[in-house]
Each structure stands twice: as structure tokens, then as C-alpha cells.
Amino acid sequence: MPPERAQPPARQGNLFAPGDNVGSQIEAALAQNAPQLRQWQQRLGLFQQPHFLAAAQAGAARAGPAGGQGSLFGAAGVATPGGVGADPHVIAAGIDPLALVGQPLQFWRWSDAPQRGAALYFVLDQPCHLATPLLLYVGETGRADRRWKGEHDCKDYLAAYGEALQQVGLDCQLSIRFWSDAPAKTCQRRALEQALIRLWQPPFNKETRGRWATPFTA
């Protein structure tokens, strides 16, 4: 009786059903996210656009016919940033984030920081398909040259935001801008920060995250 032939080793089963294209499935899922991200940006942009226009008009009014830089606090009837009776809501309405110099988010790696001391700061994105930028975050600090170093809650949101946009082929032009006329006293500076958050409703501040339900974070 002839010896039994050795059976060929069992072939490794296919994890996916025949005809499945995992790459296509992933691409399809990401493609579905693209309209969702655009809609999220558009919804935020529609809310913030009137505030950008109002801030620009306030800045033009302060500059006057000669085009010189006017006083925010004089125009608003407030003596000084930290003066007695200073209304943070009036001051917040007169700050134009787009009039501030934009810097890359990695500015803190520079050997000489361009700003120091007390400041309010704004993180913005400028999507190409929107008429106005998006104000994503407002913060305050007593050390403008150091606040963005190390751990920062907003950095996680920005990383998730940038990665989600990159995956679906949308552009991302992030910048950070500092307003250095902020009050030196912490309590007054934080009151102004809260007034700005209530005005602009930036989606990455903890006070307003629930409103915008970011589609790129768990």
C-alpha cells in the first residue's frame, strides 16, 4: 500500500471577504468626513463673520481719517486697560484679532520671543473656501513668551483638527496672535478673556466646546 501523501499546509484565511478593498473603504469614510468638516467650518464662520466685520470697523474708526493708530480705550471711554470702571465687554468688542501680527504656532522655539509680559492671544485658521478666518481659541497669560511652551489643552484640539483636515485634503493655515495691551492684573485679564470667549464662542475653549460638537475629536 503506497504511503499517504503529505497534505499541503492549510492556507492562511483572508481576514477580509473576497473583493473587499480596505483602502477604498477607508477613503470612502474619509470622503464622507470632508463635507462634515466643511459644514462645521462654515457654521462657525457664519457665526463669527459679523464679529470680524465689527472689529475691523471699530479699528478703522479709531484710526481716524489720518489713518493713525487710535486708542482703543479712549474710543471706548475707558481710561486704561486695568483702570477702575474698565468694561471688559466694551474692550473685547473693540479688539480686532486680524489687526494683530500672525505668528506660527512654533514661535516659542525661536531664540528670542517677539512678545513678553501680559497678553491675550488668539489662535486662528484661514480656510481657503471661507471668506473670513476662524477664531479657534482665546487665551490669556502673564508670560507671553512662555505660555505656549510645554503642555497646553488647546494643542491637542489643534493637532486633531489639523490631522482631520489633512486626511480629507482640506487646507489648514493656523496662526497665533498676541494682544499686548492686556491688563497686568490677573483677575482683570481673565475677565477680559471671558468677555472675548462669550463674544466669539471659539470652539476649542472649554467654555464653548459643547456648542460646536467638533467632528474630529472623540
Order of alpha helices (4+ residues) and beta strands (2+ residues): alpha-alpha-alpha-beta-beta-alpha-beta-alpha-alpha
